[in-house]
Structures are given as C-alpha cells and as structure tokens.
Amino acid sequence: MNAIISSPLLQKFSTAMFRNRERARSRYSMRLSMLLFMVFAPWILFSSHADSQHRVVIITSTDSSFQQQAAVRIRQNLYKNDIDATIIPAIDVPSLSRDSKTVYVAIGESAIKTLNEFDENAIVLRLNNRRIPDINYTSIQSDLITAQSPCRHLQLIKAVNPRWMTVGVLSSIDSADTTAELTRCAIRFNMNLQLYAIADEKDLQKTLETAVENNKVLLAIVDPLVYNSRTVKNILLTSYRHRKPVIGYSESFVQAGAVAAIFTSPQTAGDDATRIINDFFDNNWQFTRNTYIPSEFTVSTNTQVATSLDINLPAIDAILQSIRLMEMRR
C-alpha cells in the first residue's frame, strides 16, 4: 500500500528542492563568471593599456654609432614610462601608414627629409647637428640641435691651450649663422678669428693651405660643403703636414685625427629627446619651443696626434672644469 504524503509535507519538500536548485544555479553562474573573467580579463586589461599608450616611431638615417645609440636610449627611456617606441631606418618610412597620433623622432638629415616628404604635417622631433632649411616648423614640429654652441668651441680652444689666439675657420654660406656667433664670441674672448669663405669644394685645398699657414689652430664647424666624407681626410692630413692642430665637433672627428672636440654624446641626446617628448605629451601635445639645445657636453682628445705635434694636452677633467669656469664668468 503506497504511503500518502500529506499536503504540508509535500509543500515543504518542494520548497527545499527549489532552494537547492537555486543554490546550484547560483554556484554555476559564479563559476562561469570567474572562468570568463580569467579568460578575458588579461585581454581587456592589455587592450586598455595599449590604447592609453602613446606611439613613437624613431627613424634613423644611417647605422652610425651615434644614431643607433641615441635611438636605443630614447626607446629604453620611453619604455620606462610605458610608451611604445619602434626604431626603423629611413628607407622604411614610405611603407608606414599615416597616423595623426604617431609621434616621430627623426635622427639625421636623411631621416628628417624622408619623413618630411612622406608627411610634412607629421608630429616630429628632429635630432640633427644643424637646422635644415625648407622644413616645416609648427607647434607639433621641433628640433633638438645636437651640435654644441659656437662659443663652447672657442672655450675648448682656450682650455686646451690659451696661447692659441688666432683661429682659422673654413665655412660656406650655409653656416653664416654659426660664423656670426663665432665672431661675437671671439670678440668677447679676445681671440683673433679668421674666416675663409668656401663657395665651391674645388676651391677648398687652396683656401685650406692659407688658413693653416696663417693661424695657430683650425676650428672645424658643422658645414657639409666643407666637411664631408670626401674632404675630411685631406683637411686633417694638410693640417698635420703644416703641424697645425684641428679642433673638431664629434667623437669620430677626434678618432680621424683632430686633437680635440666638444660634442653631445648619444646618451645626452637620447635623454634630452625623451624629456622633450614627455613634455610634449604633458603640454597637450605641443612643443614648448621650435629649437632645443643639449643639456650637457662631452670633450674628447687624441693624445697620439697631440704628442706627434708636440702639444701637451691637459687632462679631460681639467678641460671640462676650465670650460665650466668660463661659462660661470659669462
């Protein structure tokens, strides 16, 4: 005989079954939610982080040690601030897609000109040892001039040998601004500056001979018509033959045979560029000036060449201290 379950007992049993089903459904939903979160949370967080990052493309002109070291320094510095940066050669610029939110850092003339032809309205910080004519300058385009100031080159000469009072400078019309500033600095430092104009590269040798004969030292400045891969070796050899020292503007110049040089290291250039880019983002995506200058300088000497010319070079630390003292007196 089948037992007959009373109505109150049936109701109680049904209620318990319903509650158990609800608890099971709730636990299943919670487990499913946790599983979905574990699967998709990293992607969501990564996408949010990537979207918030600024994109920087660093363009190099050559495989030179300076450019590569500066580019790597910028990328490393930006990475510490969670800014994505990519290094590419200038030859790859035409394959890029135009993006109004990409910030470019163009290092060297080839990179600067290639990017300008690709997109003249690009956001760009240009690193070069001189300002390039016929290039746009807006609130989203600026220069970091890596060459040291003309006055510092004369200070280097005084620090190396105060008796080198007559200084010869070969220059073309492209370096008129530099020679004008050199002239003002020479007057202040009581130095005799002799300028020799070069209108054509074929006139260089004759003018060079005159310059090294009539001066204690030859000061090289950034001027591609005068100093380039075709001319530098002959200029150094001619000066050496006349037993006259050359003061250069880069580490490579010293390695080639200049007695000394004052310049911006790739590390300083990279650090300065990073600071400018960070300020750009903080300043509502605008540069605060058209042209920036290096924050520090480096001096290098060639003791072998100096010894062969009977020049007693001071220690680099002494040269640096002397230059800084001159600047403090200005």
JOHUJO-V989859 format. One record per backbone hydrogen bond with DSSP energy under -0.5 kcal/mol. NH is the residue of the N-H (numbers start at 1). CO is the residue of the C=O. If there is no record, write none. Layout:
BEGIN
nh=NH co=CO
nh=NH co=CO
END
This chain:
BEGIN
nh=5 co=3
nh=10 co=6
nh=11 co=7
nh=12 co=8
nh=13 co=9
nh=14 co=10
nh=15 co=11
nh=16 co=12
nh=17 co=13
nh=18 co=14
nh=19 co=15
nh=20 co=16
nh=21 co=17
nh=22 co=18
nh=23 co=19
nh=24 co=20
nh=25 co=21
nh=26 co=22
nh=27 co=23
nh=28 co=24
nh=29 co=25
nh=30 co=26
nh=31 co=27
nh=32 co=28
nh=33 co=29
nh=34 co=30
nh=35 co=31
nh=36 co=32
nh=37 co=33
nh=38 co=34
nh=39 co=35
nh=40 co=36
nh=41 co=37
nh=44 co=40
nh=45 co=41
nh=46 co=42
nh=47 co=43
nh=48 co=44
nh=49 co=45
nh=50 co=46
nh=51 co=47
nh=52 co=48
nh=53 co=49
nh=53 co=50
nh=55 co=101
nh=56 co=54
nh=56 co=84
nh=57 co=103
nh=58 co=56
nh=58 co=86
nh=59 co=57
nh=59 co=105
nh=60 co=88
nh=61 co=107
nh=68 co=64
nh=69 co=65
nh=70 co=66
nh=71 co=67
nh=72 co=68
nh=73 co=69
nh=74 co=70
nh=75 co=71
nh=76 co=72
nh=77 co=73
nh=78 co=74
nh=79 co=75
nh=80 co=76
nh=81 co=77
nh=81 co=78
nh=82 co=79
nh=83 co=78
nh=84 co=54
nh=84 co=82
nh=86 co=56
nh=88 co=58
nh=90 co=60
nh=92 co=89
nh=93 co=90
nh=95 co=92
nh=96 co=93
nh=102 co=99
nh=103 co=55
nh=104 co=102
nh=104 co=123
nh=105 co=57
nh=106 co=104
nh=106 co=125
nh=107 co=59
nh=107 co=105
nh=108 co=106
nh=108 co=127
nh=112 co=108
nh=113 co=109
nh=114 co=110
nh=115 co=111
nh=116 co=112
nh=117 co=113
nh=118 co=114
nh=119 co=115
nh=122 co=119
nh=123 co=102
nh=124 co=122
nh=124 co=140
nh=125 co=104
nh=126 co=124
nh=126 co=142
nh=127 co=106
nh=128 co=126
nh=128 co=144
nh=135 co=132
nh=141 co=138
nh=142 co=124
nh=143 co=290
nh=144 co=126
nh=145 co=143
nh=145 co=292
nh=146 co=128
nh=146 co=144
nh=152 co=149
nh=153 co=149
nh=154 co=150
nh=155 co=151
nh=156 co=152
nh=157 co=153
nh=158 co=154
nh=159 co=155
nh=160 co=156
nh=161 co=157
nh=164 co=161
nh=165 co=163
nh=167 co=165
nh=167 co=192
nh=168 co=217
nh=169 co=194
nh=170 co=219
nh=171 co=196
nh=175 co=172
nh=176 co=173
nh=179 co=175
nh=180 co=176
nh=181 co=177
nh=182 co=178
nh=183 co=179
nh=184 co=180
nh=185 co=181
nh=186 co=182
nh=187 co=183
nh=188 co=184
nh=189 co=185
nh=190 co=187
nh=191 co=186
nh=192 co=165
nh=193 co=191
nh=194 co=167
nh=194 co=192
nh=195 co=193
nh=196 co=169
nh=197 co=195
nh=198 co=171
nh=199 co=197
nh=203 co=200
nh=204 co=201
nh=207 co=203
nh=208 co=204
nh=209 co=205
nh=210 co=206
nh=211 co=207
nh=212 co=208
nh=213 co=209
nh=214 co=210
nh=216 co=166
nh=217 co=166
nh=218 co=245
nh=219 co=168
nh=219 co=217
nh=220 co=218
nh=220 co=247
nh=223 co=221
nh=226 co=223
nh=227 co=223
nh=228 co=226
nh=231 co=228
nh=232 co=228
nh=235 co=231
nh=236 co=232
nh=237 co=233
nh=238 co=234
nh=239 co=235
nh=240 co=236
nh=241 co=237
nh=242 co=238
nh=243 co=240
nh=244 co=239
nh=245 co=216
nh=247 co=218
nh=248 co=246
nh=248 co=260
nh=254 co=250
nh=255 co=251
nh=256 co=252
nh=257 co=253
nh=257 co=254
nh=258 co=253
nh=259 co=246
nh=260 co=246
nh=261 co=300
nh=262 co=248
nh=263 co=298
nh=269 co=265
nh=270 co=266
nh=271 co=267
nh=272 co=268
nh=273 co=269
nh=274 co=270
nh=275 co=271
nh=276 co=272
nh=277 co=273
nh=278 co=274
nh=279 co=275
nh=280 co=276
nh=281 co=277
nh=282 co=278
nh=283 co=279
nh=284 co=281
nh=285 co=280
nh=286 co=280
nh=287 co=139
nh=292 co=143
nh=294 co=145
nh=298 co=263
nh=300 co=261
nh=302 co=259
nh=303 co=301
nh=306 co=302
nh=307 co=303
nh=308 co=304
nh=309 co=305
nh=310 co=307
nh=311 co=306
nh=312 co=310
nh=313 co=311
nh=319 co=315
nh=320 co=316
nh=321 co=317
nh=322 co=318
nh=323 co=319
nh=324 co=320
nh=325 co=321
nh=326 co=322
nh=327 co=323
nh=328 co=324
nh=329 co=325
nh=330 co=326
nh=330 co=327
END
